[in-house]
Amino acid sequence: MTQGEQLLASVGALQGVAAADKICSTCVTLLDVHATAISLVSNGANLATLGASSPAARLYDEVQFTVGEGPCLSAVADRAPIVIPDLDDPADTRWALYRPVMLAHDIRAVTAIPVMVAGEGVGAFNVFLDTPGTLTEEALALSRLAADLARLPLLSLLDEHLRAAAADPDTEAWTELHLLARTDIAQATGMVMAQLDVDAEEALVRLRAHAYATSSSPTDIARAIIDRRVRLTPP
């Protein structure tokens, strides 16, 4: 059985987030890499993490949301794979905010493959290495397959919730999608808007900046704001 066949077999009849997580965890084994994650991207922003091989992988993916830049966003914008052989290479000046954060997490190399639906980039399959280097041609081909497969859990998740919502207007069918879209951050942004009397864009910038300054994830800071364990103050 080829690696591609093993990946397909591992997903089987799984759908939604379970399928996305399985794609990621299987690829870590088959590719022999540190971590993988599937990003969802909308309007040039890292919207959510659809799947991840581990909690650490989710954190790596969220860095792009924190700093507003990174290879998955560029892969979607360019509709082409982005390969960073060494995040510590001073000759590569892309993503000045992204690089030091990832290096602090001991990630040295990243490959991002765009996830395309109907000709549009909707996300990326990200491979994280803890040593400098690039994927082999075989590994890159498997990563492309993973990116293609990532369309299926996204579409099945949307279809599942759309059907449930149509059948029952009072259903909680959107809960999983809402969680994926980082509703904690949306709620916390609203609280910061009220506390500081700023617009949504400024409130989100403040939240991200606090996460960056404290080496925390935006989700953790958002939950702390909601729980009133953190209160942002005017500069």
N, C-alpha and C positions, 0 to 999 in steps of 0.2 A: 504494500500500500504506500503510495507516494505521500509526501507531506501535505499536499493539497487535499488528497482524499482523507487523510487523518483529520485535517481541520474541518472539512465538511461533515465527517462522521461524528466529530465531537459535539457539533452544534445540534445535529439531529433535528428533532421536532421543537426545540426550544424557541421561544419567541421573546420579543421585547428586551428588557434589561438583562434578563437571564441569558439570552442568546449573545448579547453584546459582551457581557462579562466572560462568557465561555470562549468567545473568539479571542479575547485578550489573554486569558489564562493559558489557553492552548498554544497561542503563538509564543508566549514566553518560553514554554518548554521546547517547542519545535525550532524556534529561532535561537534558543540558548542566549537570551538577552535579559537585562535587569528588570524591565517593566514595559508594559504597553497600555495605551488608553485610547478610547474613541471619543473625540471632541465633537460637539455640535456647535456650529457657527452660524450666526445670523447678523446681517448688516455689518460685517467686519469685526464682530465681537465674539469671543468665546462664550457661548450662551450656557452650555452645560456639559457634563461628562456623561455620555450615554453608557459607556462600559469601561472597566478598568481591571487590570490583573491583580490589583491589591489596593489597600487603602493608600499606600505610598504613591501608587501610580495616579490615583485621583488627585492627590496633592500636587504632583508634578504637572498634571493637566491644568489645574486651577491657577498655577502661576501665571499662565497666559492671560487669564481673566484679571488677576491682580494688577499686572503691569501694563495690560492693554496691547501687548505685542508678543510675537513668538512664531515659531515655524509652522504651526497648524494654521494660523491666520494667513500667513504668507502662502502656504500651499493651496488654500481655498481661493485666495485672491488671484494667484497665478495659474490655478487649475493644473498644477504640476507638482511632482514630489520636491520636497526641500530636504537637503542632506547637510547636516552640520557635523563634520568629522571630529572637530575638537572645539568645544565651547570656550576653551582657554587659549585659543589661537589669537594673538593680538593683531594679526593681519586681517582678521574678519571683524568688521566693525558693525555688523548688523545686530539689532536687538540689544542695545546697550543696557537696558534695564533687566531684560530677561536672563542674560548670560550669568551675571554674578549670583542671582538667586538660585539658578539651577546648579551652579558650581557649589554653592553652599549646601545643596542637597546631595553632593557627590555624583551628579550626573555630568558626564563628559561629552557625550555625543547624542544627537537626536536625528531621527528621520521621520518626516511627516508625509503621508500619502493622502491626497484629497479623496473624500467620499462624495461621489457625484450622483445626483438624482435628477433625471430629465435634463441633463446638460448643465445643471447648476451645482456649484459646490455647497454642500450643506454641513460639512464637517471634515475630520481628518482622522486617519489611523496613525497614532504616534508610537514610535519605538524609542525607548530610552536605554542608553548604554552607560555603564559606570566606568568604562575605559574608553580612550579615544579610538576612533576607527569608523569604518563604514560597513554596511551590510554587504554580503556577497551577492552576486547576481541571483543565485537561487533564493536567498533570504529576501531579497528585494521583490522577487516574483511572488513569494508567499505573502509578503506584506501587501502587495497590490491585490491579491486575492482576498485578504482580510478586509481591505478597504471596500472591495466590491460586496463582500458578505455583510458588511456593516449597514448597507442600505436596507437589508431585509428586516432586522430587528426594529429599525426606526420606522419603516413603513408599517410593519405589523403592529407596533405600539400605537401609532396614529390611527390605524384602521380599527383596532380594538376599542379605543376610547371614543372614536367618532360613532361607531355602531352602538356602543353602550349609551352614549349621551342621546343619540337619536331615539333609542328605545325607551329611555326613562329620563326625563328632564331633571329629575331630582337625584340622579345617580352621582356617586363620588368617583366616577370613572376617570376624571381628569387628575386625580390626586397624584398618581405616579409621574405624569408629565409635569405637573406643577412643581413637584420635588426636584425633578431634573432641571427645571428652569431656574433653580435657586431662588425660590420664593422668600426664603429667609432674608436674602439680600434685598429683595424688593421691599419687604416689610421694614427692614432696618433703614433703608434709604428714605422711606416715607417719614420715619421717626426723626432722622437727622434733618430732613427738610424742615420739619416743624420746630425742632430744637434750635437750629441755627438760622432759620428764616432764609433759606437758600433754595434754588431750584433743584430739580431731580439730578441734573447732570453734575452740578457742584456737590451735591450730597454724596453721590456715588464716587466722585473723585476723592472726597474726604475719607470715605470708608476704605477705599482701596489704598490710599496713602497711609492710613493708620495700620492697615494690615501689613503693608510693605515695611513700615518703620518698626513694627514689633515682630517681624518675621513670623506672622500668623497668616492663616488662610482667610480670605474675605468671608467665607461661610462661618468660620469660628467667630470672627469679629461681629458679624451680623447677629449671630445668636446671642453673643454677649450684650449687644446693644438692646436686643429684644428683651432679654432677661434683666436689663438695667444693671448689668455688672460693668458696663463700659458706657461712658457718655462723652461724645466728642465735644470739644470746646472750640470757640472761634480762635483763629490764629492770632 
